[in-house]
């Protein structure tokens, strides 16, 4: 099973923010396909 390492500071900000369910899914998608794949950004 693979996982994506994300800094605790980033996770803390995400958890304490008031994102809607859709916004949270989009944010996690962006993190997965940029940071999770070792890229600085993704198109």
C-alpha positions in Angstrom: 0.0 0.0 0.0 1.4 3.4 -1.0 0.9 6.7 0.8 1.7 10.3 0.3 3.8 12.1 2.9 2.4 15.6 3.7 3.8 17.9 6.2 1.9 18.2 9.5 1.7 22.0 9.1 -0.3 21.5 5.8 -2.5 18.8 7.4 -3.2 21.0 10.4 -4.3 23.9 8.2 -6.5 21.6 6.1 -8.1 20.1 9.2 -8.8 23.5 10.9 -10.2 25.1 7.7 -13.9 25.1 6.9 -13.8 23.4 3.5 -16.9 21.9 1.9 -16.7 18.2 1.1 -16.2 19.0 -2.6 -13.4 21.5 -1.9 -11.6 19.0 0.4 -11.8 16.3 -2.3 -10.3 18.7 -4.9 -7.6 19.8 -2.5 -6.6 16.1 -1.7 -6.7 15.4 -5.5 -4.3 18.2 -6.1 -2.0 17.1 -3.3 -2.0 13.5 -4.5 -1.3 14.2 -8.2 1.4 16.9 -7.5 3.2 16.3 -4.2 2.3 12.6 -4.1 4.0 11.9 -7.4 7.1 13.9 -6.6 6.2 16.9 -8.7 6.1 20.6 -7.7 3.0 21.1 -9.8 0.7 19.2 -12.3 -1.3 20.3 -15.2 
